[in-house]
Amino acid sequence: MPPTPASDEWWTCDGRPAGPRRPHPARAPRRRRPAAGPRRYRRAGGAGKSTFARAVAGELGHAVVVEGDDFYRDLPDDERAALDPAAGVEQYFDWQRLRREVLEPVRRGDAVLRYQRYDWDRATMGDWVEQPMPDVVVVEGVYMLRPQLLDLIDVAVWVETSEETRLRRQVERGENDDVWIRRWVAAEDHYVATHDPRSAAALHVEGT
């Protein structure tokens, strides 16, 4: 039997109200993807979730994509390098801030969404994004189907792509050296084994 391929996931919430706001609105700000900077240790990924998320948002209309990379946790380099896979799942990305600054305001139906992005060019926290709440949000990124966020997710999609393809894409991007690619993969493998994000997804899509 072939090995189980690793994957990434994204999720989308649709809250287009007819009249009063629905109790589960789905909204996020439009943004430009920051370029890699001094601490350019991006998540491994490579399953095709970003491409898929953008395609879905385009088909839905009145939808925007918010990227998990905006919630990279601002840590000292030595502290980040000392994280083992289990700690990396908890610490590489600031899921607490994602929940507090984006998901909870969306769920409440706030009129304005305001959150701070991680600046990959400067390797520190960056600009604040503020805009009126749009109708639909698609959030993409690794670790998005962790149990601590599931109560705020309306529709979850798991993108399944072979490990060979994912690793090739990571190398081609040139964003990480081999050491950090191994770190990301080890953390993501731990995440899949311990959190079982596949089971949280309503839809499973084969990556390309």
MOQUIRA-V986395 format. One record per residue. N is the residue number from 1. RES is the residue in one small letter. SS is DSSP state (A for helix, B for strand, O for the rest). OMEGA is omega in degrees with one decimal (999 if undefined). D_FIRST is the distance of its C-alpha to the first C-alpha in Angstrom with 1 decimal. Layout:
# MOQUIRA-V986395
n:N res:RES ss:SS omega:OMEGA d_first:D_FIRST
n:N res:RES ss:SS omega:OMEGA d_first:D_FIRST
This chain:
# MOQUIRA-V986395
n:1 res:m ss:O omega:-179.4 d_first:0.0
n:2 res:p ss:O omega:179.6 d_first:3.8
n:3 res:p ss:O omega:178.1 d_first:6.6
n:4 res:t ss:O omega:-178.6 d_first:8.8
n:5 res:p ss:O omega:175.3 d_first:11.8
n:6 res:a ss:O omega:-174.3 d_first:15.2
n:7 res:s ss:B omega:169.2 d_first:18.0
n:8 res:d ss:B omega:179.3 d_first:21.7
n:9 res:e ss:B omega:172.1 d_first:23.7
n:10 res:w ss:B omega:177.0 d_first:27.2
n:11 res:w ss:B omega:178.9 d_first:29.4
n:12 res:t ss:B omega:176.1 d_first:32.5
n:13 res:c ss:B omega:-179.1 d_first:35.5
n:14 res:d ss:B omega:-177.8 d_first:37.9
n:15 res:g ss:O omega:-179.3 d_first:41.4
n:16 res:r ss:O omega:-174.5 d_first:43.8
n:17 res:p ss:O omega:169.9 d_first:46.7
n:18 res:a ss:O omega:-172.8 d_first:49.3
n:19 res:g ss:O omega:-179.0 d_first:52.3
n:20 res:p ss:O omega:179.7 d_first:51.6
n:21 res:r ss:O omega:173.5 d_first:48.5
n:22 res:r ss:O omega:179.8 d_first:45.5
n:23 res:p ss:O omega:-179.7 d_first:44.5
n:24 res:h ss:O omega:180.0 d_first:41.2
n:25 res:p ss:O omega:-178.2 d_first:42.2
n:26 res:a ss:O omega:-172.1 d_first:39.8
n:27 res:r ss:O omega:175.7 d_first:41.3
n:28 res:a ss:O omega:-177.9 d_first:41.0
n:29 res:p ss:O omega:172.8 d_first:42.9
n:30 res:r ss:O omega:-176.2 d_first:42.4
n:31 res:r ss:O omega:172.9 d_first:42.0
n:32 res:r ss:O omega:179.4 d_first:41.5
n:33 res:r ss:O omega:-179.3 d_first:38.5
n:34 res:p ss:O omega:178.7 d_first:40.0
n:35 res:a ss:O omega:178.3 d_first:39.5
n:36 res:a ss:O omega:-176.5 d_first:38.0
n:37 res:g ss:O omega:-174.8 d_first:40.6
n:38 res:p ss:O omega:179.5 d_first:41.4
n:39 res:r ss:O omega:-167.5 d_first:38.7
n:40 res:r ss:O omega:-177.7 d_first:36.0
n:41 res:y ss:O omega:-179.2 d_first:33.0
n:42 res:r ss:O omega:174.5 d_first:31.2
n:43 res:r ss:O omega:-175.6 d_first:28.1
n:44 res:a ss:O omega:174.4 d_first:24.9
n:45 res:g ss:O omega:178.3 d_first:23.7
n:46 res:g ss:O omega:-177.9 d_first:23.1
n:47 res:a ss:O omega:-177.3 d_first:21.1
n:48 res:g ss:O omega:-176.8 d_first:24.1
n:49 res:k ss:A omega:-179.5 d_first:25.5
n:50 res:s ss:A omega:178.4 d_first:29.0
n:51 res:t ss:A omega:-179.2 d_first:29.1
n:52 res:f ss:A omega:-179.8 d_first:27.8
n:53 res:a ss:A omega:178.9 d_first:30.3
n:54 res:r ss:A omega:179.1 d_first:33.2
n:55 res:a ss:A omega:179.7 d_first:32.4
n:56 res:v ss:A omega:179.6 d_first:32.4
n:57 res:a ss:A omega:178.6 d_first:35.6
n:58 res:g ss:A omega:178.9 d_first:37.2
n:59 res:e ss:A omega:-177.6 d_first:36.6
n:60 res:l ss:A omega:-173.4 d_first:37.9
n:61 res:g ss:O omega:-177.8 d_first:41.1
n:62 res:h ss:O omega:-178.8 d_first:43.1
n:63 res:a ss:B omega:176.0 d_first:39.9
n:64 res:v ss:B omega:178.8 d_first:39.2
n:65 res:v ss:B omega:170.3 d_first:36.3
n:66 res:v ss:B omega:-173.2 d_first:36.6
n:67 res:e ss:B omega:178.0 d_first:34.3
n:68 res:g ss:A omega:179.3 d_first:32.8
n:69 res:d ss:A omega:177.7 d_first:34.0
n:70 res:d ss:A omega:-175.0 d_first:37.5
n:71 res:f ss:A omega:170.5 d_first:36.7
n:72 res:y ss:B omega:-175.6 d_first:35.7
n:73 res:r ss:O omega:-178.9 d_first:37.4
n:74 res:d ss:O omega:-177.7 d_first:40.5
n:75 res:l ss:O omega:170.6 d_first:40.1
n:76 res:p ss:O omega:-176.9 d_first:41.7
n:77 res:d ss:A omega:-177.0 d_first:39.5
n:78 res:d ss:A omega:178.0 d_first:39.6
n:79 res:e ss:A omega:178.4 d_first:38.7
n:80 res:r ss:A omega:-178.0 d_first:35.7
n:81 res:a ss:A omega:-177.9 d_first:34.6
n:82 res:a ss:O omega:-176.8 d_first:34.9
n:83 res:l ss:O omega:171.7 d_first:32.4
n:84 res:d ss:O omega:-176.3 d_first:29.2
n:85 res:p ss:A omega:-179.2 d_first:26.0
n:86 res:a ss:A omega:178.5 d_first:27.2
n:87 res:a ss:A omega:178.0 d_first:30.7
n:88 res:g ss:A omega:177.4 d_first:29.5
n:89 res:v ss:A omega:-177.4 d_first:27.8
n:90 res:e ss:A omega:-167.4 d_first:31.3
n:91 res:q ss:A omega:-176.4 d_first:33.5
n:92 res:y ss:O omega:-179.8 d_first:32.2
n:93 res:f ss:B omega:-174.1 d_first:33.2
n:94 res:d ss:O omega:-178.4 d_first:36.1
n:95 res:w ss:A omega:177.1 d_first:34.7
n:96 res:q ss:A omega:178.9 d_first:38.0
n:97 res:r ss:A omega:175.4 d_first:40.0
n:98 res:l ss:A omega:179.3 d_first:37.8
n:99 res:r ss:A omega:-174.1 d_first:38.4
n:100 res:r ss:A omega:-172.3 d_first:42.1
n:101 res:e ss:A omega:-176.2 d_first:43.0
n:102 res:v ss:A omega:-169.6 d_first:40.9
n:103 res:l ss:A omega:-179.2 d_first:39.2
n:104 res:e ss:A omega:173.9 d_first:42.1
n:105 res:p ss:A omega:177.0 d_first:44.7
n:106 res:v ss:A omega:-178.8 d_first:42.6
n:107 res:r ss:A omega:179.4 d_first:42.3
n:108 res:r ss:A omega:-176.2 d_first:46.0
n:109 res:g ss:O omega:178.9 d_first:46.9
n:110 res:d ss:O omega:-179.4 d_first:48.9
n:111 res:a ss:O omega:-177.1 d_first:50.9
n:112 res:v ss:B omega:174.2 d_first:49.9
n:113 res:l ss:B omega:-177.4 d_first:46.6
n:114 res:r ss:B omega:177.3 d_first:47.2
n:115 res:y ss:B omega:-177.2 d_first:44.8
n:116 res:q ss:B omega:179.2 d_first:44.6
n:117 res:r ss:B omega:169.0 d_first:42.1
n:118 res:y ss:B omega:-179.1 d_first:40.8
n:119 res:d ss:B omega:-177.5 d_first:42.4
n:120 res:w ss:O omega:177.8 d_first:40.0
n:121 res:d ss:O omega:-174.7 d_first:42.9
n:122 res:r ss:O omega:179.5 d_first:44.9
n:123 res:a ss:O omega:177.1 d_first:42.2
n:124 res:t ss:B omega:177.7 d_first:43.9
n:125 res:m ss:B omega:-173.2 d_first:44.5
n:126 res:g ss:B omega:-173.8 d_first:45.9
n:127 res:d ss:B omega:171.3 d_first:47.6
n:128 res:w ss:B omega:175.3 d_first:47.8
n:129 res:v ss:B omega:178.3 d_first:46.7
n:130 res:e ss:B omega:179.2 d_first:48.9
n:131 res:q ss:B omega:172.7 d_first:49.1
n:132 res:p ss:B omega:-179.3 d_first:49.7
n:133 res:m ss:O omega:173.0 d_first:46.8
n:134 res:p ss:O omega:-173.5 d_first:45.0
n:135 res:d ss:O omega:-173.0 d_first:43.6
n:136 res:v ss:B omega:175.7 d_first:39.9
n:137 res:v ss:B omega:169.7 d_first:37.7
n:138 res:v ss:B omega:179.2 d_first:34.1
n:139 res:v ss:B omega:179.5 d_first:32.9
n:140 res:e ss:B omega:177.1 d_first:29.9
n:141 res:g ss:B omega:175.7 d_first:28.5
n:142 res:v ss:O omega:177.5 d_first:26.0
n:143 res:y ss:O omega:-176.7 d_first:26.5
n:144 res:m ss:O omega:-178.9 d_first:28.3
n:145 res:l ss:O omega:176.5 d_first:26.5
n:146 res:r ss:O omega:-175.7 d_first:27.6
n:147 res:p ss:A omega:-176.3 d_first:29.3
n:148 res:q ss:A omega:-179.0 d_first:32.7
n:149 res:l ss:A omega:-170.4 d_first:32.7
n:150 res:l ss:A omega:-179.0 d_first:31.2
n:151 res:d ss:A omega:180.0 d_first:34.7
n:152 res:l ss:A omega:-178.5 d_first:35.8
n:153 res:i ss:O omega:178.2 d_first:33.0
n:154 res:d ss:O omega:179.7 d_first:33.6
n:155 res:v ss:B omega:-179.3 d_first:30.5
n:156 res:a ss:B omega:179.4 d_first:27.3
n:157 res:v ss:B omega:177.3 d_first:24.7
n:158 res:w ss:B omega:178.7 d_first:21.3
n:159 res:v ss:B omega:-174.5 d_first:20.4
n:160 res:e ss:B omega:-178.7 d_first:16.7
n:161 res:t ss:O omega:-176.4 d_first:16.4
n:162 res:s ss:O omega:179.1 d_first:14.0
n:163 res:e ss:A omega:179.8 d_first:14.9
n:164 res:e ss:A omega:-179.8 d_first:16.1
n:165 res:t ss:A omega:-178.6 d_first:18.4
n:166 res:r ss:A omega:-179.8 d_first:19.7
n:167 res:l ss:A omega:178.1 d_first:20.6
n:168 res:r ss:A omega:179.7 d_first:22.3
n:169 res:r ss:A omega:179.8 d_first:24.4
n:170 res:q ss:A omega:178.8 d_first:25.4
n:171 res:v ss:A omega:-178.3 d_first:26.7
n:172 res:e ss:A omega:179.4 d_first:28.4
n:173 res:r ss:A omega:-179.9 d_first:30.2
n:174 res:g ss:O omega:-177.4 d_first:31.9
n:175 res:e ss:O omega:-176.1 d_first:32.4
n:176 res:n ss:O omega:170.4 d_first:30.8
n:177 res:d ss:O omega:-174.7 d_first:30.8
n:178 res:d ss:A omega:-179.2 d_first:27.8
n:179 res:v ss:A omega:-177.3 d_first:28.9
n:180 res:w ss:A omega:173.9 d_first:28.9
n:181 res:i ss:A omega:178.7 d_first:25.7
n:182 res:r ss:A omega:178.3 d_first:24.0
n:183 res:r ss:A omega:-180.0 d_first:26.1
n:184 res:w ss:A omega:-177.8 d_first:25.1
n:185 res:v ss:A omega:179.8 d_first:21.3
n:186 res:a ss:A omega:179.2 d_first:21.7
n:187 res:a ss:A omega:-179.6 d_first:23.8
n:188 res:e ss:A omega:175.8 d_first:21.6
n:189 res:d ss:A omega:178.3 d_first:18.5
n:190 res:h ss:A omega:178.6 d_first:21.0
n:191 res:y ss:A omega:-179.5 d_first:22.2
n:192 res:v ss:A omega:-176.5 d_first:18.8
n:193 res:a ss:A omega:-173.5 d_first:18.1
n:194 res:t ss:A omega:-176.6 d_first:21.7
n:195 res:h ss:A omega:179.0 d_first:22.9
n:196 res:d ss:O omega:-177.5 d_first:20.0
n:197 res:p ss:A omega:178.4 d_first:21.5
n:198 res:r ss:A omega:-176.0 d_first:19.0
n:199 res:s ss:A omega:179.6 d_first:20.7
n:200 res:a ss:A omega:-174.9 d_first:24.1
n:201 res:a ss:O omega:176.2 d_first:23.5
n:202 res:a ss:O omega:-179.0 d_first:25.1
n:203 res:l ss:B omega:175.2 d_first:23.4
n:204 res:h ss:B omega:-175.7 d_first:20.1
n:205 res:v ss:B omega:176.7 d_first:20.5
n:206 res:e ss:B omega:179.3 d_first:18.3
n:207 res:g ss:O omega:179.7 d_first:20.0
n:208 res:t ss:O omega:999 d_first:21.4
